[in-house]
Amino acid sequence: MEMPTPNPAILSRKARLVERLLQVLPVESVIHDEVETRAYECDALTAYRCPPLVAVLPSSTQEVSDVLRICHEEGVPVVPRGSGTSLAGGALPTADCVILGVARMNDVLETDYANRIIRVQTGRTNLSVSGAVEEHDFFYAPDPSSQLACAIAGNIAMNSGGAHCLKYGVTTNNLLGVTMVIMDGTVVEIGGAHLDASGLDLLGLICGSEGQLGVVTEATLRILRKPEGARPVLIGYDSNEVAGACVSDIIKAGVLPVAIEFMDRPCIRACEAFAGAGYPDCEALLIVEVEGSPAEIDAQLAVIKGIALSHDPVELREAKDADEAGRIWLGRKSAFGAMGQINDYMCLDGTIPVTALPFVLRRIAEMSKEFGLDVANVFHAGDGNMHPLILFDANKPGDLETCEAFGAEILKLCVEVGGCLTGEHGVGIEKRDLMLHQYSAADLEAQLAVKDVFDPSWLLNPAKVFPLSVTRNRRAAQMAAE
């Protein structure tokens, strides 16, 4: 097959851009060969792929500043990238963009145990932050399922949570300060090594902004003392709705577990086959973990087990030692990999009020029959952060489109019961056209105005978060005004 002739104008623009980037970065940090750039053509939402014009891997805030300044002067869009684990297409390139990866920026810059902080470059992986302080009996609380691979940069961009966010909160509750570079190359410091900053809550604005406002290169994070002890209990039920009701009753009882995780039968079976964790044969499984002193743990679990027994569980198993606790968590931590072995799937991220769990689970089951696609449910039930996994066949024509339509209906349902489109994965490209389902035109305009202030040329992470037509119109209007 004859290959299309490259556009001379694009080739000329690329050559000039590469020449300028090589003036501020080592040759090994500028990736422009067409074959090599394909390593950056997608993130964990692999249904969509597009090689970037160029990829760069800076090693310092100064190098990030130099790259953004050059791209700003050349009018080239930039897509920030952490580890590429985004499930919402948050790091998906466009054909005319530069991918700016922070993977080489992974140093620990400062550790202050007296004030319980750690300052890191944001290419550092989530789990390695805890690894850097564990010998002093500290840890970093947010623990997304991808914590072995995901970068702090992406955690900040998407405001990631994890299994233990019920007690400790998500990234925004554990982020104290950032060093950020805006699109023209200006370096700004926001927050710092203290609990709160005066003036506008810019830190709250940055966390969860999905790379729309700037590239975060350094972060000051809160670290915590490890608890005296922790103990999970495994509870099996013969229906999803009963399990959902149990979760709601635990929260209403005023007990604050460190985590409440939910898995349904398809996910239980896949995880058991993958990890051999010893899970019971049931329709729904809850993992509830509490922590504290032995007396505190016993008191909390007594309440939780009492509630669980009132819902007639198939099985109730309390971990007796660290090995049994590890096995209870083994399957849950393996869930996404386990499901990936048996089917293509799309992982959603709607958030709902805990009291709506029984109804939403019932409606998802009904919609599964309507769309003809199976669903596996695994999620952070304690804070209502749903993660339905819609199973489809990527090689079957029309299946992806049906899966996306099904997913859109689930997310709309989450909004309709009082929840929102995303809890920790972000909007990315996956949910951008649903934003008007959650926000009014006035609400969206306020968000667009913030983007205008930080990135007037609309060059940062294009085609994400906002409906595509809105983004194109905004960028065209800004370009016309310049």
N, C-alpha and C positions, 0 to 999 in steps of 0.2 A: 504494500500500500504506500502511495506517495505521501510523504510527510508535508504538512502545510509550511509555506515559506514564512519565516519569522518576520514580524512587522519591523521594518528598519528603524522607525521612530522609537519603538520600545527598546530595541537593541542598543540604540544610541544613548537613550536615557539610562539604561541599566549600566552601560559601560562607564558613563560619567559618574553615576552614583557609586559604583564599586571603586573607581579611582579615588573618589573623595573619602570613602570609608576606610580604604587602606592607608590613608594619611593619618588616621587616628587610632586604628586597631592593628594588631599583629595580623599577618597574612592568614594564620590558622583560625582566626576569629571571624573571618568573612567568608561565608559559604555562598558561592554564586554559580557553581556548575549545576546545570539543569538536573542531572541525575542526583547529585547530592542534596539539592533542595527538596527532593521528594520525601526525605526523612521528616520534613516539617509540614507535609501537605494536609495533615489532619490532627485532631486530638482524640480523646477517647470516644467522641461521637463519630465513629468511623464511617457512618453512612454518607458523609460528605467529605470531599477531598479537593484540594486546590493548591498546587505548589506555589510558594511565594516567589517574588522577584529575586529576593536575596534573603539570607538569614545571617544574623550576627550574634556573637556570643561574647559580650563584654565581660570584664572581670572586676570592674570598679564603678562607683557612682560617676566618676569623672568620664569614664568611657561611655557610659549610658548617656550622659549629658552631651558629649560630642556627637554621638550617633543621632540623638533626637534633634539637635541643632541643625545638622546637615540635612536630615530628612525634612525638617520644617522649611529650610531654605529651598529645597528642591521640590516641595509640595508632594512628598511621597508618604502615603499612609504607613503607620507602624502598628503591628500587632504584638503586644507583650505576651510572653510565654514563660510559664514556670516549668513544670515537668510534663505538661501536655496531658494531664489526667482529667481535663474538663469533660463532663458528660453532657454538657449543653452546647458544645461548639464554641466555647468562649475563646479558644485560641486558634480557631480556624482561619487560615490566611485568605487574602484576596490575591488575585494574580498580579496586582500592581503594588503589593506591599512589601515592607521589610519585616520579617519576624525578628523580634528582639528577645532572645532567650537569656534567662538569668542563671542557668544551671551552673555556670562556673563561679558564681558569686555565692559561696557556701560557707564562709568563715564565721566562727563565733568571735565577735568583736569585744564583748565585755560581759562579765558575769558578776553580779552583785547579790550574794546570798542574804546579806543583812537587810537589803531592801527588796528582795525577792524579784529580781529582774534579770533578764538576759537580753543582750543586743546582738542580733545576727544579720548577716547578709541574707536577702530573701530567697536566694536559690537553694538555701539549706532545706532539707526535707523535714517534714513535720516530726517524724519519729526520732530523728537524730537530734532534735532540740532537747527532748527528754533524755536522750542518751548522753548528752553533754553534761547533764546535771544530776544524773541518777546516783552517782557515787556519793553525793552529798545528801541523798534522800529527798530530792526535789523532782518535780515533773512538770511538763507543760500539758495543760488539761485538754484542749480540743484534740479529738482523735478520730478524724474521718477514716472510713474503711480503707482508703488508699494511702494511709499515713506512712507506709513504708516508702512510697514513691513521691507523693504530692509535695510541692514546694510551699514554703510560707508565703511566697508571692501570690500564688494561686489561692491559698487559704484566705488571704486578705482581700483579694479581688472578689471572691465569691462569698465571703463571710462564712466559711466552712464551720461545721459543727462536729458531729460524731456521736457515738453511743453514749458518752458520759456528759453530754451537754445539758441534760436535764438538771443536774446539780451545779455544774461549773460554767454553764453558758457556752456560747459559740465564740468565734474569733474576736468579735467586737468587744466582748466582755473580758478578754485577756490580752488586748492590744493597748499599749500605753503611748506609743509614739512611732513615727515613721520619718524616714528620709525619702523624699519623692522628687522625681524630675518631671517637670511639665514639658509640653511638646516643643517649646522653643529652646529647651536646654537648661532652663532655670532650675536650680536645686533649691528645694524648700524643706524646712524642718517643721513638723507638726507634732504637737504633744511632746512627750519625753519621759524621763524616769520618775514620774510622779503620778498620783492617782487620777488627777483631773487637770485640765488646762483652762485658763480663763478665756473669755470671749466666745466666739462662735465655735460650735462643735464640729470643726473641720475633720477631725479624726473619724467621727461617726459618719461623715459624708464620704470619706475615702474608702472606709471598710465596706465592701460590698458594691463598689462602683464599677467593677468588672473591667478595669483598665481603660475606662472612658475619660479619666481626668488626669492621669499621670502614671509613671512607672515607679513603683515603690522598690527601692534598692536596699534599704536597711529597715529593720523593725525592732522596737523595744517591746519585749513580751513579758507578761506576768508569769512567774513560776511559783509553784505551790509546794508545800511540804507533803510528802507522801502520807496518806492516812495510816493510822495504826494498823488497820486491817480492813479487808473487804470480803464479802461472801455473796455469791449468786445463788438464786433458787430457780429451778426450771419447772414450769407449769404447763401441762398439756391439756387441751380442751377438744371437744368433739365438734366445735363450730367456731368460725371466725367471729361471729357476732358475740358469742359468749365471752371469748377472749377479749374482745374490744370493750365489753361491759366491765370486765374485771379490771382492765387498765383504768377506765373512768372511775371506778369505785376506789381504787388505790389512791389516785390523785385527790379525790374528794375527801378521803380519810385524813388528809394532812400529813401523810408520810412523804418524805422526800428521798426516794431511792436515788442512787447515783446514775442508774440506767434502767430503762424498761424497753426491751427489744421484742419485736413481733416477727414471727415467721409462719407462713401458711403451709399446707400440705405439699404443694409442688416444690417449694423451696426447701422444706424439711427433707424430702426424699433426695433432692439433688445434693444437698449438703452432707447427708448421711452417706451417700454413695461416694462422695468426693473425699470426705474427711474422717468418716467412721467415728463420729463423736458419741455414738450411743443414744441418739435421740429416740423418743417413743414414736410409735405409729399413731398419729393423731391428725386432726384437721388444722389445729393452730397451736403454736408454741410461744410462750412468753419466757424471756430471761429477765429476771428482776435482780438487780444487785444493790446492796447497801454497804455502807462502810462506817468505820469508827472504832471505838473500843469494843472488846468482846461483849460487854454488857449492852452497849448501844446497838450492836448488830443483832443480838438476840431479841431485844425489845422491838426493833423495827420489823424483823422477820416474823415475829409472833403476830403482829397486826396484819402483815401482808399475807401470811399463810392462812390466817383466819378468813380474810376476804376471799382468797383463792378457793378455799374449801367450800365457801358458801355458794360458789358457782359450779360445784360438782366436777372437779378436774379428772381427766383420764389418768394423769400422773402428776405428782408433786415431789420434786427431788431437791433437797438442799445439799450443797457441796459440803463435804466433810473435811476436805484438805485442799491444798493448792493444786494438786494433780487433777482432782475431780472438778475444781473450779475452771481449770484450764480447758478441760474437755467440754464443759458446758459452753464455753465461749468459742471453742475451736470451729464448730460448724458455722456460727454466726459470722465470724471474721472471714470465713472462706466463702460466704454466700455468693458474691458476685462472680468470683472465679468458677465456682461450682456450676452456676447457671450457664456461664459461657461455654462450658464443656458440652452441654446438651442442646443448646439452641442459640440462634441469634436473638438478641433482645434489646429493647429500649428501656432505659431506667428513668423513671419520672421522679419528680421532686416536689409535689404539692404539699402544702401544710394546712392542717385543719384543726378546729377546736377538738380537744380530747373527747368531749361528750358526743361528738358527731361520728366517732369511729365506727360504731355498729352500723349506722345507716350508710356511711360511705362504703364500707366493705361490702355490704349487701348490693349497693348500686353498681360497684365495680364488677361483681360477679354477674349481675344481670347484663351489663354492657358487654362483658366478655362473650356471652352467648349471642348478643346482637351483632357484634363485629366478627365473630367466628375466630377469635384469637384467644389463646390461653393467657392467663396472668398469674405470676407468682408475686406474693406480697412479702416484703421484708423491710422493716422500717423502725425508726426511733419512735415507739408508741408513746413514750412519756411526754414528749412535747408535740405530738401530732404530726411529725415530719414523715409523710408517706413516701415510700419508694416502690411503687408498683413496677414490676418488670414485665413488659408486654412481649410475649414470645412471637417471633415471626420468622419467615424464611427469606433471607436476603436474596436468594437466587430465584425466588418465585415472583414473576411479574405482578405488580400491584400490591404485594404484601407489605412493603415498606410504607406505601401511601395509606393503606388501611390502618397500619400500626400508628402512624402519625395522627390520623383522624381520631382514632380511639384515644390516644394519649391526650389530644386536645380536649376531648369531652371529659376525661377524668380531671384535668386541670381546671376546666370551667366549673365542674362540680365542686372542687375544693374551694374556689372563690365563692360560689353560691351558698355554701354552708357557713361562710364567715371566715374562711382561711385565705391563703394567697398562693400565687403561682409557683413560688420557690422558697425553700427553707435554707438550702446550703449549696445547691449546684449552680445557682445563678440563672439568668435569662438566656444569655448567649444568643445563638440563632434559633434555638429550639422553641423558645416561648415568645420571641419578639413580637409576633403578630397577634399574640393573645394579650398584650399589655393593655389594649383598650377595653378588654373585658374586665380587667381589674381597676383600671384608672380612668377617670373622666378626662376629657380633652384638656381641662384646666390643670388637672394634676400632672398630666404628661407635659404640658407646656412649662410648668415649674421645673421639671427635671431637665428639659431641653435647655432652659435658660442657664442652669448650673453648668451644663456641658459647654455652652457658649463662653462662659467666663474662663474656664480652665483650658479649653481647646477650641479657640475661635474658628480655626480652619477645619475643624472636624476631621482630623487626620488620625486620631488615636482609636484603635480597635474598631475600624469601620464595620458597618452592617450588623452590629450587635445591639442587643437590649431594646432598641426602639424599632417600631415597625419600619420596614425597609423603605417604604415610600416617604415616610417622615424624615428618615435619615438623609435620603437623596435630596429632598427639597431643602432641608436645612443646610446641607453642605453647599448646594448650588447658590442659595441665598447669601451665605457667608462669603463665598468666592466672588460673587458679583459685587459685594460691598467692599471688598479689599482693593 
